[in-house]
Amino acid sequence: MASLEMKGPFDFTREKVDLLVEKVPGNFALGKYDPATKKMVVHWVGRADEDLNATLKEFLRKPQYHAFKFSEATDAKAAYEKECRNWHDFGGKVKLDSKQHPAKPEGVDWECPKCGA
């Protein structure tokens, strides 16, 4: 079974994000709690190249997500590569609400570690 290798899940609120998440590069997953298992079902994976706290708070406008997980990254490249792995591992455009393959930061020639895109 695929693993996000992230902390959580936590209730997706501004207060929890401010309490737990630093202003650093990182990755996140958004989802809903399964009523039967109480586990988080992943619907979106993403990243922040600089400020994970601010990026997560932008997604609070999407009220369909009730839970989140996150992890810090050493830099933008590590965050991009982890987002790619998570996107592919959790079903990509077939299963996730984040339908587009993760975009590279502008001006870099990095390749996706899963598909080479």
N, C-alpha and C positions, 0 to 999 in steps of 0.2 A: 504494500500500500504506500502511496506517495506521502511524503512528509514535508511540511512547510519549514520545519526547523525554526520556529518562531515562538515567542512568549505569548501566552494567552490560552484560551480566549477571555476577553474582557467585554463588558457591556460597552457599546459604542456611544459614548457621551463625551461632550467637550471636557467635562471634569476629569473623566478617566484618562483621556488623551493628555491633558495638561499634567496630571499627576504622574503618569508613567513614561511618557514618550519625550525623548530629548530632541534638540534641534540639531540633528546630525543626519548624514546619509543613511538610508535604510529601506526596508521593504515592509509591506503590509498585505494582509488579506482581510476582506470584508465578507460577512455572511449573515446567516440566520441560525438560531438554535433549532435543532430538530426536536420537536415536542416529545417524541418517544425516547430518544437517547440523551437529550440535553447537551449533545455535542454540537459544535459549530459546523455547519455545512458551508463550504467556501463557494462564493459566487463571483468574487472579484479579487484579482491580485494586482499589486502596483508597487511603485517605488518612489522614493524622493532622492534626488541627487545631492541635495544640500540640507533640507529642513523637513524631516519626517513629521514632526509635530504639526507644522503648518499645512503640509500636504494632506495629512489625515483629516484635519479640521475642514478642509475644502470639501471632503466627501460627506460631511455631516448633512449636507443639503440633499443627500440621497436617503430618504427615510426608510427605504426598504431594507437597509442593513442594520442589524441590531447588535452585532458582535464584531470584534476585530482581534487580530493577532498582529504581532510586529517583531522585527529584529533590526538591530543596528548593522550598518555596513562600514567597512574601513574607508571606502571611497565610492565615487559614482560608478566606476567600472564594476566593482563587486556588487553593487546594488542592481545594476543592469543585468549582469549575468545571473544573479539569483532570481530576479523577476522573470527572466526567460525560462529558467528551469521550472519555476513554480507554474508559470502559465502553461507550459507544455504538460507537466506532470498532472495538473488538475483539469485537463480537458480542452484547453485552448478555446478556440472560437465555437467548438461544438457544445461545451458544457458551461463555460463561464459567461458572465455578463460583459466582461472585458473582452470583446470580440477581436480586436486588433492585436496582432503580434506586438510585443513591447517595442516602442520606438527607441532608437539610439539617441543619446544627447547630440545636439547639433555639433558638427565639426569633428566627429570621431569616426574611425573606421573599424570599431569593434564588431565581432561576429557573435551571433547567438551560439552558446555552447551546445545547444541541442540540434539546431537545424542549419546553422551557418548563415542565416539571413542577416 
